[in-house]
Amino acid sequence: MKYYIIAGEASGDLHGSNLIKALRKKDTEANIRCWGGDLMEEAGGTLVKHYKDMAFMGFLEVVCNLNTIFKSIKFCKEDITAFGPDVIIFIDYSGFNLRIAKWAKENKIRTNYYISPQIWASREGRIEKIKRDIDAMYVILPFEKEFYEQKHGFPVEFVGHPLIDAIAHRRQVDDIKFRKVNGLDPNKPIIALLPGSRKQEVEKMLSVMLSVTGSFPEYQFVIAGAPSLDQDFYQPFLKSPQVGFVTNKTYDILSLSYAALVTSGTATLEAALFKVPQVVCYKANWVSYHIARRIITLKFISLVNLIMNKEVVKELIQDDLNRKNLTTELTKILEGSKRKEQFEAYYELEKKLGGKGASGLTAQKIVQSLVKQKE
């Protein structure tokens, strides 16, 4: 059968690649065309457009790039029509995907959503579009099932979180070899810096993260470079021998880290699953931040705190994200009771996420639904 998958960022590329692998096992004749990244292509999908060409962060950045976005939407519709898929599978990336879903439904193309848009965080009214345009929704966070079914009467499937599979299937890394190959200090404990994957957010986050390094001379700080950004982009941030840089090896870095400073997003959950104590950081441009404040209704911004429904990791947001506060919070997770509290909460968090097999279960349900439809 023919599958068309659309993901618009690095985390979607990761989850999309594991879904592609699972689909190819369940359907040996699967023909998969996709928007995503290198991982989805390596997994066997025919890559149409790379997510790095669509990575716009924040309201202001989206407005400034509307012409590019509308051209991409038009091209996407044309490409889907030419391919003629049995199903379109959307992965998060709601601003783009919900527009395509509306068009697809009007053209009688089956629509599945894997990894729900975060409508529980903002613009909850989008539920009406999802009810109208999505045939099946596969959710990965335990509270999403209750949100959709009990609050909005829309049936969904909770399949567990694919990060558990991604982390479980990774190869182990040799600490000594990794440090030597990447020019890192052989003795100092590592503090990982995960500043995000988009230029706009990295530029805002990394300078603040690096401002604390002088207060912790006994540690090696390592920037996790995003595969979507050229290494030259990071050069202005690499002025201190205390700061290392490794690109496209985030999981390897986390597996060796003593603590982490993490930009809000999927990376907060990744750090938790690697059992790395963390401080969550977030800063946007003034306009985007104040618009977000008016539409986001959540108590927390990190997935760790949202899933646990309490503050497990400290969130430093906008003006609170400064050198003084970051130094204070990092100190707390390097020593003492706060470090132990995070470890204990991480084990409880992993239980809530439902165990291994999300990608395989989702692929199985998608294939079964298509077979049933053709009968």
Secondary structure, 3 states (H helix, E strand, C coil): CEEEEEECCHHHHHHHHHHHHHHHHHCCCCEEEEEECHHHHHCCCEEEEEHHHCCCCCHHHHHHCHHHHHHHHHHHHHHHHHHCCCEEEEECCHHHHHHHHHHHHHCCCEEEEECCCCCCCECHHHHHHHHHHCCEEEECCHHHHHHHHHHHCCCCEECCCHHHHHHHCCCCCCHHHHHHHCCCCCCCCEEEEECCCCHHHHHHHHHHHHCCHHHCCCCEEEEEECCCCCHHHHHHHCCCCCEEEEECCHHHHHHCEEEEEEECCHHHHHHHHCCCCEEEEECCCHHHHHHHHHHECCCCCCHHHHHHCCCCCEEEEHHHCCHHHHHHHHHHHHCCHHHHHHHHHHHHHHHHCCCCCHHHHHHHHHHHHHHHHHC
